[in-house]
Amino acid sequence: MSDPLNTSDINAEGQAIETQDWADPKTTNIARLMAFFILPSVFVLIAIFAVFWGLTHQKKPAVATAAPVPAVSAPAVATDKDAQIAQLQAQLLALQSQFHPVEGAPAAPAQPYYAPDPTALAQLSARVDRVEAAQRELVKATAAAYAARSLQLAAQDEKPFLSELAVVEPALNDPAVAAALRPYAEKGVPSAVALAVTFPSVAARANIAAHADDGKTGLLDKIRHALGGFISVRRIGNPGGQGAEAILERAEIRLNSGDLKGAVAYLDTLSPAAQKALSPWLEEARARVLVDDTTRRLSETALNRLSQMTGSPSAPLINGGVL
């Protein structure tokens, strides 16, 4: 048997060629040195080279993909800006051509010219004037109606109503109306209720004066007449009669029902002596009738005028209006 550590080769001629003797200690140390130092170093170098080669090939695709981006997007941005600039220049040129035509620029299409119709313009202007005038008249009519109604309400009281009359006076067509009301507006007129309260006492004095005028005055009537009417007794219950007592009773009935004008109409039929006894009261009653009739007529006329302008048929027309 041959030693495995001592090997030899035989050439073609049959001669033995000596090979490495692995049992030699020198050979053994060299093998160990290669196993522990040289071979690991080779593997480390191979690993470093592999890592370096991998890093180098990873960076190259990133640079290659990132580089074309500006080359693709830059022309698009530039194209958009150029288009916007061109559009703005075209708009500016169109505006300039409207005021100062630019040489070489296409002329803008001529707008059709419509000549105004003088007749139509005149009709439109007249219609506007009528509408404005109607509005002014409506405002004036509303103010006049409100002022007349305020005057009517204020005149029903016993207080003066001169300020309310001053508001209505500019709208009056007849100055005599204001002149007739002014004396009563300055001091006021007793109300219909106050006149009704004081009527029984003055009616008793009128009854005494009527009997004295007829020569039918008895002793009791003479005593009452001498006392100046402080004691007054008047028989009632015969309103259908013909004497002064019947007339006074009918007037009192009208007065208590709110018909002052009807009561004054009855009292006007008394004898002059009886009317003289009623003189102070009768003057105040006639003033109250005048004020009430005049202010009511003013208010109704103003309301009727306003209803005509607004087209409302709620109130009938009053002939002879003074507004």
C-alpha positions as CSV (number, residue, x, y, z in Angstrom):
1,M,0.0,0.0,0.0
2,S,1.1,3.6,-0.7
3,D,1.2,6.4,1.8
4,P,-1.6,8.8,1.1
5,L,0.4,11.7,2.3
6,N,3.3,10.8,-0.1
7,T,2.1,10.7,-3.6
8,S,3.9,10.4,-6.9
9,D,2.9,10.5,-10.5
10,I,4.1,8.3,-13.3
11,N,4.8,9.9,-16.6
12,A,4.5,8.5,-20.0
13,E,7.8,6.8,-19.9
14,G,7.0,5.0,-16.7
15,Q,9.1,7.2,-14.5
16,A,7.8,8.3,-11.2
17,I,7.4,12.0,-10.6
18,E,7.4,13.1,-7.0
19,T,4.6,15.4,-5.9
20,Q,3.9,17.4,-2.8
21,D,4.5,15.6,0.4
22,W,1.5,16.6,2.6
23,A,3.2,15.0,5.6
24,D,5.9,17.6,5.4
25,P,5.4,20.1,8.3
26,K,6.3,23.0,6.0
27,T,3.6,22.0,3.6
28,T,1.1,21.7,6.4
29,N,1.8,25.3,7.7
30,I,1.3,26.8,4.3
31,A,-2.0,25.0,3.9
32,R,-3.1,26.3,7.3
33,L,-2.1,29.8,6.4
34,M,-4.1,29.7,3.2
35,A,-7.1,28.3,5.0
36,F,-7.2,30.9,7.8
37,F,-6.0,34.1,6.2
38,I,-5.8,34.1,2.5
39,L,-9.1,32.5,1.6
40,P,-11.2,34.6,4.0
41,S,-9.5,37.7,2.6
42,V,-10.4,36.7,-0.9
43,F,-14.0,36.2,0.1
44,V,-14.1,39.6,1.9
45,L,-12.8,41.3,-1.2
46,I,-15.3,39.5,-3.4
47,A,-18.1,40.6,-1.1
48,I,-16.9,44.3,-1.1
49,F,-16.7,44.2,-4.8
50,A,-20.2,42.8,-5.1
51,V,-21.7,45.5,-2.7
52,F,-19.9,48.3,-4.7
53,W,-21.1,46.9,-8.0
54,G,-24.8,46.7,-6.6
55,L,-24.7,50.3,-5.3
56,T,-23.3,51.6,-8.6
57,H,-26.1,49.9,-10.7
58,Q,-28.9,51.2,-8.3
59,K,-27.9,54.9,-8.7
60,K,-27.7,54.9,-12.4
61,P,-31.5,54.1,-13.1
62,A,-32.5,56.9,-10.6
63,V,-30.4,59.5,-12.4
64,A,-31.6,58.2,-15.8
65,T,-35.3,58.4,-14.8
66,A,-35.1,61.8,-13.0
67,A,-33.2,63.6,-15.7
68,P,-35.9,63.4,-18.5
69,V,-38.6,65.1,-16.2
70,P,-37.6,68.8,-16.8
71,A,-37.0,68.0,-20.5
72,V,-40.7,66.9,-20.8
73,S,-42.5,69.5,-18.5
74,A,-40.6,72.6,-19.5
75,P,-41.9,72.8,-23.1
76,A,-45.5,72.4,-21.8
77,V,-45.2,75.3,-19.3
78,A,-43.6,77.5,-21.9
79,T,-46.4,76.6,-24.4
80,D,-49.1,77.6,-21.9
81,K,-47.5,80.9,-21.2
82,D,-47.0,81.7,-24.8
83,A,-50.7,81.0,-25.4
84,Q,-51.8,83.3,-22.6
85,I,-49.5,86.1,-23.8
86,A,-50.9,85.7,-27.3
87,Q,-54.5,85.8,-26.0
88,L,-53.8,88.9,-23.9
89,Q,-52.1,90.7,-26.9
90,A,-55.2,89.9,-29.0
91,Q,-57.6,91.3,-26.4
92,L,-55.4,94.5,-26.1
93,L,-55.4,94.9,-29.8
94,A,-59.2,94.6,-30.0
95,L,-59.7,97.2,-27.3
96,Q,-57.3,99.6,-29.0
97,S,-59.0,99.2,-32.3
98,Q,-62.3,100.3,-30.8
99,F,-61.0,103.7,-29.9
100,H,-58.0,104.1,-32.2
101,P,-57.9,101.8,-35.1
102,V,-54.6,100.2,-35.6
103,E,-53.1,100.2,-39.1
104,G,-53.3,96.8,-40.6
105,A,-55.7,95.4,-38.0
106,P,-59.0,94.0,-39.2
107,A,-61.8,96.5,-38.8
108,A,-64.5,95.6,-36.3
109,P,-67.9,95.0,-37.7
110,A,-70.0,98.1,-37.8
111,Q,-72.9,98.0,-35.3
112,P,-76.3,98.8,-36.6
113,Y,-77.4,102.3,-35.8
114,Y,-81.0,102.9,-34.8
115,A,-82.2,106.5,-35.1
116,P,-84.5,107.4,-32.2
117,D,-88.1,108.2,-33.0
118,P,-88.8,111.7,-31.8
119,T,-92.5,111.0,-31.6
120,A,-92.0,107.9,-29.5
121,L,-89.6,109.8,-27.2
122,A,-92.1,112.6,-26.8
123,Q,-94.9,110.2,-25.9
124,L,-92.7,108.3,-23.4
125,S,-91.7,111.6,-21.8
126,A,-95.3,112.8,-21.6
127,R,-96.3,109.5,-20.0
128,V,-93.6,109.7,-17.4
129,D,-94.7,113.2,-16.6
130,R,-98.3,112.1,-16.2
131,V,-97.3,109.3,-13.8
132,E,-95.1,111.6,-11.7
133,A,-97.9,114.2,-11.6
134,A,-100.4,111.5,-10.6
135,Q,-98.1,110.3,-7.8
136,R,-97.7,113.9,-6.5
137,E,-101.5,114.4,-6.6
138,L,-102.0,111.1,-4.7
139,V,-99.6,112.1,-2.0
140,K,-101.3,115.5,-1.7
141,A,-104.8,113.9,-1.6
142,T,-103.7,111.5,1.1
143,A,-102.2,114.2,3.2
144,A,-105.4,116.4,2.8
145,A,-107.7,113.5,3.8
146,Y,-105.7,112.8,6.9
147,A,-105.5,116.5,7.8
148,A,-109.3,117.0,7.3
149,R,-110.1,114.0,9.4
150,S,-107.8,115.2,12.2
151,L,-109.6,118.6,12.0
152,Q,-113.0,117.0,12.3
153,L,-112.0,115.0,15.4
154,A,-110.2,117.9,17.1
155,A,-113.2,120.2,16.4
156,Q,-115.6,117.9,18.3
157,D,-113.9,118.7,21.5
158,E,-114.3,122.0,23.4
159,K,-110.6,122.9,23.0
160,P,-109.3,125.2,20.3
161,F,-108.3,123.6,17.0
162,L,-106.4,126.4,15.3
163,S,-103.3,124.3,14.5
164,E,-105.4,121.6,12.8
165,L,-107.2,124.3,10.7
166,A,-103.8,125.7,9.7
167,V,-102.8,122.3,8.2
168,V,-106.0,122.0,6.2
169,E,-106.2,125.7,5.1
170,P,-103.6,125.4,2.2
171,A,-105.7,122.7,0.5
172,L,-109.0,124.7,0.6
173,N,-110.3,126.0,-2.6
174,D,-112.6,128.5,-0.9
175,P,-110.9,130.8,1.6
176,A,-114.3,131.7,3.1
177,V,-114.4,128.2,4.8
178,A,-111.3,128.9,6.8
179,A,-112.5,132.4,7.6
180,A,-115.8,131.1,9.0
181,L,-114.0,128.5,11.1
182,R,-111.2,130.6,12.5
183,P,-113.1,132.5,15.2
184,Y,-114.3,129.2,16.7
185,A,-110.9,127.5,16.2
186,E,-109.3,130.2,18.3
187,K,-111.4,129.8,21.4
188,G,-113.2,126.5,20.9
189,V,-116.9,125.6,20.9
190,P,-118.9,123.7,23.7
191,S,-119.5,120.1,22.7
192,A,-122.9,118.6,21.9
193,V,-122.8,116.7,25.2
194,A,-122.2,119.8,27.2
195,L,-125.0,121.6,25.4
196,A,-127.4,118.7,26.2
197,V,-126.6,118.9,29.9
198,T,-127.3,122.6,30.2
199,F,-130.4,122.6,28.0
200,P,-133.1,121.9,30.7
201,S,-132.3,125.0,32.7
202,V,-132.3,127.3,29.7
203,A,-135.5,125.7,28.3
204,A,-137.3,126.5,31.6
205,R,-136.3,130.2,31.2
206,A,-137.5,130.1,27.5
207,N,-140.8,128.7,28.6
208,I,-141.3,131.5,31.2
209,A,-140.5,134.1,28.6
210,A,-142.9,132.5,26.1
211,H,-145.7,132.6,28.6
212,A,-145.0,136.2,29.5
213,D,-145.1,137.1,25.9
214,D,-148.5,135.5,25.5
215,G,-149.9,137.3,28.5
216,K,-150.7,134.0,30.2
217,T,-148.3,134.4,33.0
218,G,-149.6,133.4,36.4
219,L,-148.5,134.4,39.8
220,L,-146.1,131.5,40.1
221,D,-144.6,132.4,36.7
222,K,-144.2,136.0,37.7
223,I,-142.4,134.9,40.9
224,R,-140.1,132.6,38.9
225,H,-139.5,135.4,36.4
226,A,-138.7,137.8,39.1
227,L,-136.1,135.4,40.6
228,G,-134.4,135.3,37.2
229,G,-135.1,131.7,36.5
230,F,-133.3,130.2,39.6
231,I,-136.5,128.2,40.3
232,S,-137.8,126.6,37.1
233,V,-140.6,124.1,36.6
234,R,-141.6,122.9,33.2
235,R,-144.4,120.5,32.4
236,I,-143.5,117.6,30.0
237,G,-145.4,114.8,28.4
238,N,-147.1,116.6,25.5
239,P,-144.5,116.7,22.7
240,G,-147.3,116.7,20.1
241,G,-148.7,120.1,21.2
242,Q,-148.4,123.4,19.6
243,G,-147.2,125.6,22.5
244,A,-143.7,126.6,23.6
245,E,-143.5,123.7,26.1
246,A,-144.2,121.1,23.3
247,I,-141.5,122.7,21.1
248,L,-139.0,122.7,23.9
249,E,-139.8,119.1,24.7
250,R,-139.4,118.0,21.0
251,A,-136.1,119.9,20.9
252,E,-134.9,118.1,24.0
253,I,-135.8,114.7,22.6
254,R,-133.8,115.4,19.5
255,L,-130.9,116.8,21.6
256,N,-130.8,113.7,23.8
257,S,-130.7,111.4,20.7
258,G,-127.6,113.3,19.3
259,D,-129.4,115.4,16.7
260,L,-128.3,118.9,17.7
261,K,-129.1,120.3,14.3
262,G,-132.7,119.0,14.5
263,A,-133.1,120.5,18.1
264,V,-131.9,123.9,16.9
265,A,-134.4,123.7,14.0
266,Y,-137.2,123.2,16.5
267,L,-136.0,126.1,18.7
268,D,-135.9,128.4,15.7
269,T,-139.8,128.2,15.6
270,L,-140.1,129.7,19.1
271,S,-141.3,133.2,19.7
272,P,-138.7,136.0,19.7
273,A,-139.1,136.4,23.5
274,A,-138.4,132.7,24.0
275,Q,-135.4,132.7,21.6
276,K,-134.0,135.8,23.4
277,A,-134.1,133.8,26.7
278,L,-132.3,131.0,24.9
279,S,-129.9,133.4,23.2
280,P,-126.5,132.4,24.8
281,W,-127.2,128.7,24.6
282,L,-128.6,129.0,21.1
283,E,-125.6,130.8,19.8
284,E,-123.2,128.1,21.1
285,A,-125.5,125.4,19.6
286,R,-125.5,127.1,16.2
287,A,-121.7,127.4,16.3
288,R,-121.4,123.8,17.2
289,V,-123.7,122.9,14.2
290,L,-121.6,125.0,11.9
291,V,-118.3,123.6,13.0
292,D,-119.5,120.0,12.8
293,D,-121.1,120.4,9.4
294,T,-118.1,122.2,7.9
295,T,-115.4,119.8,9.2
296,R,-117.5,116.8,8.3
297,R,-117.9,118.1,4.7
298,L,-114.2,118.8,4.5
299,S,-113.3,115.3,5.6
300,E,-115.8,113.6,3.3
301,T,-114.7,115.6,0.3
302,A,-111.1,114.8,0.9
303,L,-111.8,111.1,1.3
304,N,-113.9,111.0,-1.9
305,R,-111.2,112.7,-3.8
306,L,-108.7,110.1,-2.5
307,S,-111.1,107.2,-3.4
308,Q,-111.4,108.6,-6.9
309,M,-107.6,108.6,-7.4
310,T,-107.2,105.1,-6.0
311,G,-110.2,103.8,-8.0
312,S,-112.1,102.8,-4.9
313,P,-115.9,103.2,-5.3
314,S,-116.5,102.9,-1.5
315,A,-117.8,106.4,-1.0
316,P,-120.2,108.4,-3.2
317,L,-119.2,111.8,-4.6
318,I,-120.3,114.8,-2.7
319,N,-121.4,117.8,-4.8
320,G,-120.3,121.2,-3.8
321,G,-117.1,120.1,-2.1
322,V,-114.8,122.9,-0.9
323,L,-111.5,121.1,-1.1
